[in-house]
Amino acid sequence: MTAAIALAAIAATHAGTAFAQAGSWPTRPVKIVVPTGPGSSLDLIVRAMGDKLGARWGQPVVVENKPGAGGMLGVDVAAKASDGHTLAIGFNGPIAFGPFLYRKMPYDPAKDLVPVIMTTSQPNVLAVNADKVPAKTAAEFVAWAKAQNGKVNYSSLGNGSSAHLTMELLMAEAGFAATHVPFNGSPPAAMAVAQGEADATFMVAPALMPHVRNNKVRLIAVSSAQRPESLKDLPALAASGFPNVESLAWNGLFAPAGTPEAVVTRINADANAVLQDPAVRQALAAQGLTIVGGSAADFKRAIDGDVKRWGPLITRLGIKLD
């Protein structure tokens, strides 16, 4: 047995011991790492669920924001955790897209993490600065962008996020050029558009809504036919002349590899129950988030589907982040 294999075996044994049995878990506060900043959609989801999960577990839930590296910094904390009481909320970028975007990641999403439950799924919204960009439809935005001769820039919540890749896909399909300006999370990316630092963005709606109400940002279209009630009045890009531009941004809880199946089942069941709580549903719906839930196996299938769909596309577009 090599030293590396021996260390991996010790780590897996330690993780299993730390998690103990489902009936006794948790035995200490549970940390949920959010790989984006305060006020982001992921942060809102965890904070909406946290107290109610804590009540079911008999232990407080501690939320730790750790943005950076397109979400990889925060997810890596959970991937390497061995205390049996650390989870992370992840999203498309550092889970499904990362292996195609980076030559080397600090963790292997397929080997170092266990999908527990998909919390929400929502379309990205194409939004523009209301003063600088006159467009009110997707076709008008594309025509305006082409006329700028490559001087357009757009913000995203990070390199390799679904927000980033959705705009890259629209650019490839529509034939215009723009400069990517990544941020650590959706609040600063939305603020950049509101202040005119960026002309446009693709992201989920929550961080955009305050700026929409202040008439600084205009919403144009959504990236999927599936959309929450709060976005029903916005057309889908597929219905706006861009049928190949479709994406959903999902979020979900992950545990470190080696977590006993019984503990994963316990966390999944409790999270599903909390997602059905009227107060949680109302809080998430108010942010334009669509609750998903379901089994751990359902979540894994969705991730596998994203890998199969977006991996070849990322390769075809030639997007590399290192």
Steps between C-alpha positions, in 0.01 A plus 500: 500500500646837400518788745235692306257207507567444869431865580179493294384190688575664836314816394195303385496304827532821700217665305274203559582500872444875524158473342417209734157346448196675357311457824760692701599752235560788549690516827625857455411814298473443125690736272364572153754673278360746244748549213359845418461821699225623734180593317558255215231251407695214660540700820126575507414132457723379783390774738132433423551132581762522773295560815241241406764239422663582832170446680463156343859406578512638852818684408558850362582547133797730442515674161848580372540711186818418307481652151772480240642301209161462334358325808785251532643646822182436696419163347858387568444553874226237498692270266789488746300507825549207737309622807175336391306824544592711196284533189501742210241639267630468146388603154568410137834677466728334758324162465399426139695758296830522686660179369466633144610856582809435711800277437525442873245538778568477877244218521332249272123572505413141405731336755527743792138608540164332554188671359236521775209705366428757230350795684394729215524535125440821313572656162760767447358838405647721229516847657644832380582842638180697450674827409784383273327219311180591309404140421173361633509161324767239446511576127544870571778425749687289245464769233623765745793283610608440140493875436744562788786332310620288790480774764227325702584349838297273722519395862453156651508346844830331419712323243338178386159574649184427304461880474837523326441206269147603405626835373785327316243273337283796395807675358593191300147450371427867421846598374603795715803565721511616862750509785437286808536670840468234775408580861486298821126446512183647356457813721816677375437377145147645510631826652749530215212502250293740710791746520587469131835335562364208298252526215325168555495175690346157522414386854214377714253769599536563878801734495356692202157580642594799723662667200200421280274670755733802498481512118876448466477154341262366234417129471471379141464121477549176690723210399237227534134434432485392866471812713348605833173688523686825565666477154201374299474828308852467360541309171734203476804541276377201299186697416708809419689348209773312688372144549845356577561734792349326799632449850387446855702602803459245777612499862529212742658358812813284485678290762859372496568160344494229763186636664292196604198442276271507804619851587451620141147357511437678831619837372302453178179419686535795737586741219200379298276562801641850553453584131128426547471737796265787404733770633797361308296460182378858529850635563647318200208580270535868587853481361389335176642160599325177401517227764604156374576249778493127423741219574880498500481271196281756320760766566785284373310425179447872442870569551596219264263647242662842533845348455392322183329808357743777590834314487506462120365855460776650717754302301349614169501866606860463613445660840794450738550686826861409578 
